Amino acid sequence: MSSNIEANKQHAIEFYDMMFNQCKPRQAIERYVGDHYTQHNPHVADGKQAFIDYFERMAKEYPGKKVSFKRALSEDQLVVLHCLQEWPGDQNYAGIDIFRFDDSGKIVEHWDVLQVIPNHSENNNSMF
């Protein structure tokens, strides 16, 4: 079981890197996603083609966007990535993405939460 957990963690990172940093959402879907893909982000419709359409549009509208991975946690069939999303413009985001894998090691479900990184903080702690 632990090898699947570690493989799922690595595949979640590779999937996210391919679709976000490399701007290859179709290839990411083909390589890492199962037959059905359930999306919980309210800005993206369910299904693989909706995901591809959304991230192909993001690649055109925001060239130079990138994500860096700060933490990756996994348990059973879930992987959580804690990420810094850097977007062209004046706002970057701290994000948590949760991926659920099927028994074949393919991503079948996704949740995310994003928070704008503020210019000022009431404490001296980093968001990462």
C-alpha distance (Angstrom), angle and dihedral (degrees) to the residues before:
residue distance angle dihedral
M1 . . .
S2 3.83 . .
S3 3.82 91.6 .
N4 3.83 89.1 56.0
I5 3.79 90.0 49.5
E6 3.80 91.8 52.2
A7 3.82 92.4 43.1
N8 3.82 90.7 50.3
K9 3.80 90.3 50.4
Q10 3.80 91.5 51.5
H11 3.80 92.0 45.4
A12 3.81 92.2 51.2
I13 3.81 90.0 53.9
E14 3.81 92.5 45.8
F15 3.82 91.3 47.4
Y16 3.80 93.3 50.2
D17 3.80 92.8 44.9
M18 3.80 92.5 49.7
M19 3.80 96.1 47.9
F20 3.82 98.7 37.7
N21 3.82 108.6 28.1
Q22 3.79 99.8 27.6
C23 3.83 92.9 37.2
K24 3.81 92.1 -133.4
P25 3.81 104.0 127.9
R26 3.82 94.5 154.4
Q27 3.80 92.5 54.4
A28 3.80 90.8 44.6
I29 3.81 90.9 53.0
E30 3.80 92.6 46.4
R31 3.80 93.3 49.8
Y32 3.82 104.1 37.6
V33 3.83 111.3 20.5
G34 3.80 128.3 86.1
D35 3.79 128.8 -133.0
H36 3.81 93.6 -77.6
Y37 3.80 127.2 35.9
T38 3.80 121.0 -162.8
Q39 3.80 115.2 -162.8
H40 3.83 124.6 -161.5
N41 3.82 97.8 -179.3
P42 3.83 103.4 107.0
H43 3.82 91.4 -142.8
V44 3.82 94.2 59.4
A45 3.80 125.9 61.0
D46 3.81 122.9 -132.5
G47 3.75 120.2 -88.9
K48 3.76 139.5 49.7
Q49 3.81 98.2 -85.7
A50 3.81 92.3 51.0
F51 3.82 88.8 52.9
I52 3.80 91.5 49.7
D53 3.81 92.3 47.9
Y54 3.81 92.4 49.2
F55 3.81 96.2 49.2
E56 3.78 94.6 41.6
R57 3.81 86.8 55.9
M58 3.83 91.3 47.0
A59 3.81 90.3 52.2
K60 3.83 90.4 54.7
E61 3.80 95.9 42.3
Y62 3.82 96.6 43.0
P63 3.81 110.6 31.7
G64 3.77 110.6 -178.0
K65 3.80 96.4 32.5
K66 3.77 112.7 144.8
V67 3.76 141.9 176.6
S68 3.78 129.4 -148.1
F69 3.76 123.2 -163.9
K70 3.79 117.3 -127.2
R71 3.82 100.0 170.9
A72 3.78 138.5 3.9
L73 3.78 121.0 -165.4
S74 3.77 127.9 179.1
E75 3.76 138.4 -172.3
D76 3.78 128.7 168.5
Q77 3.82 105.4 -38.9
L78 3.81 96.4 -19.2
V79 3.80 129.4 94.2
V80 3.81 122.8 -172.1
L81 3.80 120.8 -161.3
H82 3.81 121.6 -165.2
C83 3.79 105.5 -157.8
L84 3.77 145.6 176.3
Q85 3.79 110.4 -135.7
E86 3.79 113.7 -161.5
W87 3.79 115.1 -164.2
P88 3.81 130.0 -176.5
G89 3.78 107.1 -98.9
D90 3.77 131.0 38.5
Q91 3.81 104.7 -47.6
N92 3.78 132.9 73.6
Y93 3.79 125.4 -179.1
A94 3.76 140.7 -139.2
G95 3.77 106.3 -143.4
I96 3.76 140.6 -170.8
D97 3.80 115.8 -159.6
I98 3.78 122.3 -173.8
F99 3.79 120.7 -162.3
R100 3.80 126.5 -170.8
F101 3.78 117.4 -153.3
D102 3.79 127.8 -156.4
D103 3.81 124.4 -132.2
S104 3.81 89.6 -87.9
G105 3.80 92.4 59.0
K106 3.80 95.4 -105.7
I107 3.81 125.6 133.6
V108 3.81 111.1 -111.1
E109 3.82 104.8 161.8
H110 3.81 138.6 30.8
W111 3.82 137.9 -168.1
D112 3.80 127.6 176.3
V113 3.77 141.7 -178.2
L114 3.81 122.9 -165.3
Q115 3.79 130.5 -166.1
V116 3.80 125.3 -170.8
I117 3.79 110.8 -120.3
P118 3.81 103.2 -122.3
N119 3.79 126.3 -137.9
H120 3.81 89.8 -129.2
S121 3.78 132.6 38.4
E122 3.79 129.4 -170.5
N123 3.82 88.3 -136.8
N124 3.78 136.1 43.6
N125 3.80 94.6 -120.7
S126 3.77 122.5 114.6
M127 3.79 120.4 -125.0
F128 3.79 85.3 -122.5
